[in-house]
Amino acid sequence: MKRLFKMLLCSALVLCMTGCGSTAPTTESIETTTSQTTTASESESESETTAATTEETTAKNDTLVIYFSATGTTKGIAEKIAAITGADLYEITAAQPYTEDDRNWKDSKSRCSVEQNDTSVRPDISSEPISLDGYKTIYIGYPIWFAQEPRIMDTFVENNDFGNAKVVPFCTSGSSGIGDSWKNLAVNAGSGNWITGTRFSGSETDFELRDWVYSLPRAMTLKINDTEVPVMWEDNDSVKELYSYAASGIRIELSQFDGFERFGHIGKSLTSNEEKITTSYGDIMLANNDQLVVFCGSKTLKYTRLGKILLSEEKMIELLSKDGNVTGTAVIKLM
């Protein structure tokens, strides 16, 4: 009887232990849960770190490549420049894409023929707006259409502020040069320090583009009465000599002449290539080989063209007559 009782008691204990064991987590399950929790936390932490790093990198980048490309040629050059410089990349896209028929230059009624023959046309842009604040160097590229910049480029530059950034224009074309297209963009932009534009065929190698990027000059800036102004400099021997001289900084005392111009001695004689010019507001001229003249009006005489201040007539008058002064200073230096 006692033996039977002991057997029943042992069986009950075994059943009890088995029941308890089914609800308690094993060591393996605890370790797995802990491992999964740790991995999730680490992944979340890594994601946050990556996001922060990306945001920081973007904020620190001071170079931007902007481009418009209808066939992909300009896009290819722009992407290579961005890779070489580590720049941000921004594509201008047309709200109404340009088809092959649109670009038919042999058809006088094609979309591009009509647009390029009307300088007032401004095609709509579908790209998300971009702020150019914080960028110190901006490359801007486009194809040459009918020996000009596409009108959509005028839309973009007129609606964005380049500030005092160095602007490097480039174009792609099978045969036509860049011509005055980059100057048109600079004038329409009314901001930025624009250097002479460059044409590419589209077949340039990474090495060729790298050599070009590294050969680009520093931008030459101009301050008048302590205000830095956007300038489009000419590509001639006079400006090249002025550029070399500006490496150590040039300070010019300006005096009024004829009421609508300011002039001053540069302190060095520059090569001149005088021609008869009718000036307009913002023109920067070389007179008598050693005088810099800034115009805010029209005058016809022989000068060597140095550049143009990209400000409206109203702002030019305000700048040159700041605080009622008829004298002032011009400071030219490299950035």
KADA-V722406 format. One line per field, one symbol per residue. phi: phi as a letter, one per 20 degrees, with the letter a starting at -180 (. if undefined). psi: psi as a letter, one per 20 degrees, with the letter a starting at -180 (. if undefined). A space follows every 50 residues. Layout:
phi=???
psi=???
This chain:
phi=.fffffffffffffffffffffdefeffffffffffffffffffffffff fffffffffefdccddbcbedoffgfffffffffemefccdedefdgeef fgeffeefdfgfffffecfefcffddffgceegneecceccaeedlmcfg gfffgfffdcdeldffddebccafbfeflegffffffffmbndedgfcdc eodfegffffffgfeffffedcdclmdfdfcdefdbffffffgfffgdnc dceecebmncbccaefnbedfdcfbfcefbgnfdcdclmcdecddcrdbd bebdfdrbeecfgfffffffdglmfddrcccdbed
psi=ghggghghgggggghghgghhiipqrhghghgggggggggggggghgggg gggggggghipjppopqpphiighgggghgghhgikrqpppoqphoqprh hhjoiioijqghgggijoiipnqqpiqqqqpjpiphpopoqqrppljrqq hhhhgghijqoickqppnqqrpqhgqrhcjghhgggghgjrqnprprqpq hijqrggghggggiipqqqpqpppljopqpqoqrnrhghghhghhihjpp pppqqqpjhjqpqqphjqpqpqmqqoporrpippqpqkijppppqlappo aprpphapplqrgghggggikpkjqiraqppprq.
